[in-house]
Amino acid sequence: MEYLYHGSTIQGLKTLEPRKRHTPSSAMDYEAIYATPLPAYAAAHSFSWSTDEGVDLNVFSGKDVSLVVPANFKERLQVPISIYKLPADGFEHTADETTGHAWHTKKPTAVLEEVVYPSVEAALAELGVTLTYR
């Protein structure tokens, strides 16, 4: 794999810096940059959420992304996001991430390209994510 993708609500970044991230369902609790080979998966991670809030993210057949969110999250999905294209060099597979589609690095990484979307919802639709509100 040559490139990875990172989603963010922050636009105009030229370099991504490692940040501390904690997820309730795993041991990922260290400073790193997380990325994925799937732009759709990056879009699903571009806004703040956690599994203990009722969000369900799945990847089928290694590429088809499905995101289920509580209906009261609709406002969270209306903010602009950027999907950053990054070189895969220096990233390693994140073994303790449950879907198997995350890679990470602990080093600052230069952005190769940025695609800005008017909202999370628009990005998910354009990238083919099946989005369901419940």
Solvent accessible surface area in square Angstrom, and as a share of the most:
residue,aa,sasa,rsa
1,M,130,0.58
2,E,122,0.55
3,Y,78,0.30
4,L,0,0.00
5,Y,44,0.17
6,H,46,0.21
7,G,9,0.09
8,S,13,0.08
9,T,63,0.37
10,I,103,0.52
11,Q,70,0.31
12,G,43,0.42
13,L,56,0.28
14,K,158,0.67
15,T,57,0.33
16,L,8,0.04
17,E,82,0.37
18,P,22,0.14
19,R,161,0.59
20,K,136,0.58
21,R,67,0.25
22,H,117,0.52
23,T,24,0.14
24,P,68,0.43
25,S,72,0.47
26,S,26,0.17
27,A,77,0.60
28,M,4,0.02
29,D,67,0.35
30,Y,62,0.23
31,E,104,0.47
32,A,4,0.03
33,I,5,0.03
34,Y,24,0.09
35,A,5,0.04
36,T,4,0.02
37,P,41,0.26
38,L,29,0.14
39,P,45,0.28
40,A,12,0.09
41,Y,8,0.03
42,A,3,0.02
43,A,0,0.00
44,A,0,0.00
45,H,60,0.27
46,S,7,0.04
47,F,13,0.05
48,S,88,0.57
49,W,45,0.16
50,S,24,0.15
51,T,69,0.40
52,D,109,0.56
53,E,69,0.31
54,G,30,0.29
55,V,6,0.03
56,D,62,0.32
57,L,19,0.09
58,N,52,0.27
59,V,28,0.16
60,F,111,0.46
61,S,99,0.64
62,G,45,0.43
63,K,127,0.54
64,D,71,0.37
65,V,5,0.03
66,S,20,0.13
67,L,0,0.00
68,V,31,0.18
69,V,0,0.00
70,P,25,0.15
71,A,59,0.46
72,N,127,0.65
73,F,9,0.04
74,K,100,0.42
75,E,145,0.65
76,R,85,0.31
77,L,0,0.00
78,Q,81,0.36
79,V,60,0.34
80,P,66,0.41
81,I,0,0.00
82,S,0,0.00
83,I,9,0.04
84,Y,0,0.00
85,K,44,0.19
86,L,0,0.00
87,P,41,0.26
88,A,13,0.10
89,D,126,0.66
90,G,63,0.60
91,F,23,0.10
92,E,110,0.49
93,H,83,0.37
94,T,1,0.00
95,A,94,0.73
96,D,58,0.30
97,E,18,0.08
98,T,109,0.64
99,T,47,0.28
100,G,30,0.29
101,H,32,0.14
102,A,6,0.05
103,W,42,0.15
104,H,16,0.07
105,T,8,0.05
106,K,128,0.54
107,K,143,0.60
108,P,80,0.50
109,T,14,0.08
110,A,62,0.48
111,V,27,0.16
112,L,95,0.47
113,E,86,0.39
114,E,53,0.24
115,V,63,0.36
116,V,84,0.48
117,Y,16,0.06
118,P,103,0.65
119,S,14,0.09
120,V,0,0.00
121,E,45,0.20
122,A,37,0.29
123,A,0,0.00
124,L,0,0.00
125,A,77,0.60
126,E,128,0.58
127,L,51,0.25
128,G,58,0.56
129,V,12,0.07
130,T,84,0.49
131,L,47,0.23
132,T,62,0.36
133,Y,64,0.24
134,R,155,0.57
